[in-house]
Each structure stands twice: as C-alpha cells, then as structure tokens.
C-alpha cells in the first residue's frame, strides 16, 4: 500500500469512527451531540495546525461566531 493510499484509508477510517461516535452521542441527547462535534472540530483544527494549516482555526472561529450571532439576539 502506498503512502497516499494509507493516508486515504486513515481519513476514511477516522470519518467512519467520528460518524459512529456522533450517532452514539446523539442517542444521549442534543447537548451530548453538540459536545461531541465540538470535540471533533477542535481535533481537526489541532491536527491541521500540526500539518502547517493554522487557517483552519479561522474557519472554526468564523462558524462559531456566526452561531453566536444567530443565537444571541
């Protein structure tokens, strides 16, 4: 297996793991579901920063700010 194929496989496995975890969290209620995806989003941003892509934090911040604006009126 090439390095590119291994990386693709890791990403696919991680997405599947996160999807399954999301379903388990959803069963616990909306707060658990939101907390789960918050943790996943932070994990993605941390990993992206390690890979030299710190701009992912800006995208996450923008999404959170939009959420704040929609729900803090």
C-alpha positions, 0 to 999 in steps of 0.5 A, a space after each residue: 500500500 502506498 503512502 497516499 493510499 494509507 493516508 486515504 484509508 486513515 481519513 476514511 477510517 477516522 470519518 467512519 469512527 467520528 460518524 459512529 461516535 456522533 450517532 452514539 452521542 446523539 442517542 444521549 441527547 442534543 447537548 451530548 451531540 453538540 459536545 461531541 462535534 465540538 470535540 471533533 472540530 477542535 481535533 481537526 483544527 489541532 491536527 491541521 495546525 500540526 500539518 502547517 494549516 493554522 487557517 483552519 482555526 479561522 474557519 472554526 472561529 468564523 462558524 462559531 461566531 456566526 452561531 453566536 450571532 444567530 443565537 444571541 439576539 
